[in-house]
């Protein structure tokens, strides 16, 4: 299993933490806010967050820590994203 973590700021300025787990060819996504200790599982994250995750993966791939196929999987997920998450 591989685990990737990154963070960003929400519109209200609060820190949001994201986690993506890859195991047996499947991705699982989680998020939490700095004020909330519980991780919430998501089927997919919003488009902007998925693009930032793709950038995290690409940088890890350049350092030879992630195989290219993981980046390609996320690229496909972004392309096939439902319109309600693509906002």
VOMAR-446340 format. One line per 4 residues: for each residue x, y, z of N, C-alpha, C, O. Coordinates in nm, 2 decimals, always signed. Atoms other than C-alpha are relative to their C-alpha. Example, Ala and Ser with C-alpha at 12.3 -4.5 7.8 and 13.67 -1.06 7.14 Angstrom:
% residues 2
+0.09,-0.12,+0.00,+1.23,-0.45,+0.78,+0.09,+0.12,+0.00,+0.19,+0.12,+0.07 | -0.09,-0.11,+0.00,+1.37,-0.11,+0.71,-0.08,+0.11,+0.08,-0.03,+0.22,+0.09 .
END
This chain:
% residues 87
+0.08,-0.12,+0.00,+0.00,+0.00,+0.00,+0.09,+0.12,+0.00,+0.19,+0.13,+0.07 | -0.07,-0.13,+0.00,+0.12,+0.35,-0.08,-0.09,+0.11,+0.05,-0.21,+0.11,+0.02 | +0.08,-0.11,-0.06,+0.00,+0.66,+0.11,+0.06,+0.13,-0.04,+0.19,+0.15,-0.03 | -0.04,-0.14,+0.04,+0.02,+1.02,-0.01,-0.08,+0.10,+0.08,-0.20,+0.09,+0.09 .
+0.07,-0.10,-0.07,-0.06,+1.32,+0.20,+0.04,+0.14,-0.04,+0.16,+0.16,-0.07 | -0.03,-0.14,+0.03,-0.08,+1.69,+0.12,-0.11,+0.09,+0.06,-0.20,+0.03,+0.12 | +0.09,-0.09,-0.06,-0.26,+2.00,+0.24,-0.02,+0.12,-0.08,+0.05,+0.15,-0.17 | +0.04,-0.12,+0.07,-0.43,+2.31,+0.12,-0.08,+0.09,+0.10,-0.11,+0.04,+0.21 .
+0.09,-0.08,-0.08,-0.63,+2.60,+0.26,-0.14,+0.01,-0.07,-0.15,+0.02,-0.19 | +0.14,-0.01,+0.05,-1.01,+2.61,+0.23,-0.03,+0.15,-0.02,+0.05,+0.24,+0.01 | +0.04,-0.13,+0.03,-1.20,+2.92,+0.12,-0.01,+0.09,+0.13,+0.02,+0.21,+0.12 | +0.01,-0.08,-0.13,-1.25,+3.02,+0.49,+0.14,+0.01,+0.07,+0.14,+0.07,+0.18 .
-0.14,-0.01,-0.05,-0.87,+3.00,+0.54,+0.05,-0.11,+0.09,+0.16,-0.11,+0.13 | -0.04,+0.11,-0.09,-0.87,+2.68,+0.75,+0.08,-0.10,-0.08,+0.05,-0.13,-0.20 | -0.08,+0.10,+0.06,-0.61,+2.42,+0.68,-0.08,-0.13,-0.03,-0.15,-0.18,+0.06 | +0.07,+0.12,+0.03,-0.75,+2.11,+0.50,+0.11,-0.10,-0.04,+0.20,-0.08,-0.12 .
-0.10,+0.11,+0.03,-0.55,+1.78,+0.49,-0.06,-0.10,-0.08,-0.18,-0.14,-0.06 | +0.05,+0.10,+0.09,-0.59,+1.52,+0.22,+0.09,-0.12,+0.01,+0.21,-0.11,+0.04 | -0.07,+0.12,+0.00,-0.48,+1.16,+0.21,-0.05,-0.09,-0.12,-0.18,-0.10,-0.14 | +0.04,+0.09,+0.11,-0.48,+0.92,-0.09,+0.08,-0.13,+0.03,+0.20,-0.13,+0.04 .
-0.06,+0.14,-0.02,-0.42,+0.54,-0.04,-0.02,-0.08,-0.13,-0.12,-0.08,-0.19 | +0.01,+0.09,+0.12,-0.34,+0.31,-0.33,+0.03,-0.14,+0.05,+0.14,-0.17,+0.10 | -0.02,+0.14,-0.04,-0.38,-0.06,-0.27,-0.08,-0.09,-0.09,-0.20,-0.07,-0.12 | +0.06,+0.10,+0.09,-0.45,-0.35,-0.51,-0.07,+0.07,-0.12,-0.18,+0.02,-0.16 .
+0.06,-0.06,+0.12,-0.51,-0.12,-0.80,-0.11,+0.10,+0.02,-0.17,+0.15,-0.07 | +0.11,-0.09,-0.03,-0.77,+0.10,-0.62,+0.05,+0.12,+0.08,+0.15,+0.11,+0.16 | -0.03,-0.12,-0.07,-0.75,+0.45,-0.48,-0.11,+0.03,+0.10,-0.23,+0.01,+0.07 | +0.09,-0.05,-0.10,-0.91,+0.57,-0.16,+0.04,+0.14,+0.04,+0.16,+0.16,+0.06 .
-0.03,-0.14,-0.03,-0.94,+0.94,-0.08,-0.06,+0.04,+0.14,-0.17,+0.00,+0.17 | +0.05,-0.05,-0.13,-0.98,+1.11,+0.26,+0.04,+0.14,+0.02,+0.13,+0.19,-0.05 | -0.03,-0.14,-0.03,-0.99,+1.46,+0.39,-0.04,+0.03,+0.15,-0.12,-0.04,+0.21 | +0.03,-0.05,-0.13,-1.00,+1.64,+0.73,+0.04,+0.14,+0.01,+0.12,+0.19,-0.07 .
-0.04,-0.14,-0.03,-0.98,+1.99,+0.86,+0.08,+0.00,+0.13,+0.07,-0.09,+0.21 | -0.09,-0.01,-0.12,-0.74,+2.11,+1.12,-0.08,-0.01,+0.13,-0.04,-0.06,+0.23 | +0.08,+0.00,-0.12,-1.03,+2.16,+1.36,-0.08,-0.13,+0.02,-0.14,-0.14,+0.12 | +0.08,+0.13,-0.01,-1.18,+1.81,+1.30,+0.10,-0.12,+0.00,+0.17,-0.14,-0.10 .
-0.09,+0.11,-0.01,-0.98,+1.50,+1.41,-0.04,-0.12,-0.08,+0.05,-0.21,-0.11 | +0.05,+0.11,+0.07,-1.19,+1.26,+1.21,+0.02,+0.01,-0.15,+0.00,+0.12,-0.21 | -0.02,+0.01,+0.14,-1.10,+1.16,+0.85,-0.13,-0.04,-0.07,-0.19,-0.14,-0.03 | +0.12,+0.03,+0.08,-1.38,+1.16,+0.60,+0.04,-0.06,-0.13,+0.12,-0.01,-0.20 .
-0.03,+0.07,+0.13,-1.37,+0.91,+0.31,-0.08,+0.06,-0.11,-0.20,+0.09,-0.10 | +0.06,-0.05,+0.12,-1.45,+1.03,-0.04,+0.02,-0.10,-0.12,+0.13,-0.16,-0.12 | -0.02,+0.08,+0.12,-1.51,+0.84,-0.36,+0.10,+0.07,-0.10,+0.20,+0.01,-0.15 | -0.09,-0.09,+0.07,-1.34,+1.13,-0.55,+0.00,+0.13,+0.07,-0.09,+0.17,+0.14 .
-0.02,-0.13,-0.06,-1.21,+1.46,-0.44,-0.04,+0.10,-0.11,-0.04,+0.07,-0.23 | +0.03,-0.10,+0.10,-1.31,+1.79,-0.62,+0.11,+0.01,-0.10,+0.23,-0.02,-0.07 | -0.10,-0.01,+0.11,-1.13,+1.86,-0.95,+0.12,+0.07,+0.04,+0.23,+0.03,+0.01 | -0.12,-0.08,-0.04,-0.90,+2.13,-0.81,+0.09,-0.08,+0.09,+0.21,-0.08,+0.08 .
-0.08,+0.08,-0.10,-0.79,+1.89,-0.53,+0.07,-0.12,-0.08,+0.18,-0.15,-0.05 | -0.06,+0.11,+0.08,-0.74,+1.60,-0.78,+0.12,+0.05,-0.08,+0.21,-0.02,-0.10 | -0.11,-0.05,+0.08,-0.52,+1.82,-0.99,+0.12,+0.03,+0.08,+0.23,+0.01,+0.04 | -0.11,-0.02,-0.08,-0.31,+1.92,-0.70,+0.06,-0.13,+0.05,+0.18,-0.14,+0.06 .
-0.05,+0.14,-0.03,-0.28,+1.55,-0.60,+0.08,-0.05,-0.12,+0.18,-0.12,-0.10 | -0.07,+0.04,+0.12,-0.18,+1.48,-0.96,+0.14,+0.06,-0.01,+0.24,-0.01,-0.04 | -0.13,-0.06,-0.01,+0.10,+1.73,-0.92,+0.09,-0.06,+0.10,+0.21,-0.07,+0.08 | -0.07,+0.07,-0.11,+0.21,+1.57,-0.59,+0.06,-0.13,-0.06,+0.17,-0.16,-0.04 .
-0.04,+0.13,+0.06,+0.22,+1.23,-0.77,+0.11,+0.02,-0.10,+0.21,-0.05,-0.11 | -0.10,-0.02,+0.11,+0.41,+1.37,-1.07,+0.14,+0.03,+0.06,+0.24,-0.02,+0.01 | -0.13,-0.03,-0.07,+0.68,+1.52,-0.84,+0.06,-0.12,+0.06,+0.18,-0.13,+0.05 | -0.06,+0.13,-0.06,+0.72,+1.19,-0.66,+0.05,-0.09,-0.11,+0.15,-0.16,-0.10 .
-0.04,+0.09,+0.11,+0.74,+1.01,-1.00,+0.14,+0.05,-0.05,+0.22,-0.03,-0.08 | -0.13,-0.06,+0.05,+1.02,+1.25,-1.11,+0.12,-0.04,+0.10,+0.23,-0.06,+0.05 | -0.10,+0.05,-0.10,+1.21,+1.14,-0.79,+0.01,-0.15,+0.01,+0.07,-0.21,+0.10 | +0.00,+0.14,+0.01,+1.14,+0.78,-0.88,-0.06,-0.07,+0.12,-0.01,-0.18,+0.16 .
+0.06,+0.05,-0.12,+0.92,+0.72,-0.58,-0.14,-0.06,-0.03,-0.20,-0.13,+0.05 | +0.14,+0.05,+0.04,+0.59,+0.65,-0.77,+0.01,-0.04,-0.15,+0.07,+0.03,-0.23 | +0.00,+0.04,+0.14,+0.54,+0.45,-1.09,-0.09,+0.09,-0.09,-0.19,+0.15,-0.04 | +0.08,-0.08,+0.10,+0.41,+0.63,-1.40,-0.15,-0.05,-0.01,-0.23,+0.04,-0.03 .
+0.14,+0.05,+0.01,+0.10,+0.41,-1.40,-0.09,+0.06,+0.10,-0.21,+0.07,+0.08 | +0.08,-0.07,-0.10,-0.02,+0.57,-1.08,-0.04,+0.14,-0.05,-0.16,+0.18,-0.03 | +0.03,-0.13,+0.05,+0.00,+0.91,-1.24,-0.11,-0.01,-0.12,-0.20,+0.07,-0.12 | +0.09,+0.02,+0.11,-0.18,+0.78,-1.55,-0.14,-0.04,+0.05,-0.24,+0.00,-0.01 .
+0.13,+0.03,-0.06,-0.46,+0.63,-1.33,-0.07,+0.13,+0.05,-0.19,+0.14,+0.02 | +0.06,-0.12,-0.05,-0.52,+0.97,-1.17,-0.04,+0.09,-0.12,-0.14,+0.15,-0.12 | +0.04,-0.07,+0.12,-0.52,+1.13,-1.52,-0.13,-0.05,-0.05,-0.21,+0.03,-0.09 | +0.12,+0.06,+0.05,-0.79,+0.89,-1.63,-0.12,+0.04,+0.09,-0.23,+0.07,+0.05 .
+0.10,-0.03,-0.10,-0.99,+0.96,-1.31,-0.04,+0.15,-0.02,-0.16,+0.18,-0.01 | +0.03,-0.14,+0.02,-0.97,+1.34,-1.38,-0.08,+0.01,-0.13,-0.18,+0.09,-0.13 | +0.07,-0.01,+0.13,-1.08,+1.30,-1.74,-0.14,-0.05,+0.01,-0.23,+0.00,-0.05 | +0.13,+0.06,-0.01,-1.38,+1.08,-1.64,-0.08,+0.05,+0.12,-0.18,+0.00,+0.15 .
+0.06,-0.06,-0.12,-1.48,+1.30,-1.35,-0.14,+0.04,-0.03,-0.17,+0.11,-0.13 | +0.14,-0.05,+0.03,-1.86,+1.36,-1.32,+0.00,+0.15,+0.01,+0.07,+0.22,+0.09 | +0.01,-0.14,+0.01,-1.96,+1.72,-1.39,-0.02,+0.07,+0.14,+0.03,+0.18,+0.16 | +0.02,-0.06,-0.13,-2.07,+1.79,-1.03,+0.12,+0.02,+0.08,+0.13,+0.10,+0.17 .
-0.13,-0.02,-0.07,-1.72,+1.74,-0.90,+0.10,+0.08,-0.08,+0.20,+0.12,-0.02 | -0.09,-0.07,+0.09,-1.55,+1.92,-1.19,-0.01,+0.15,+0.02,+0.06,+0.22,-0.05 | +0.02,-0.14,-0.03,-1.65,+2.26,-1.05,+0.12,+0.05,+0.08,+0.12,+0.17,+0.11 .
END
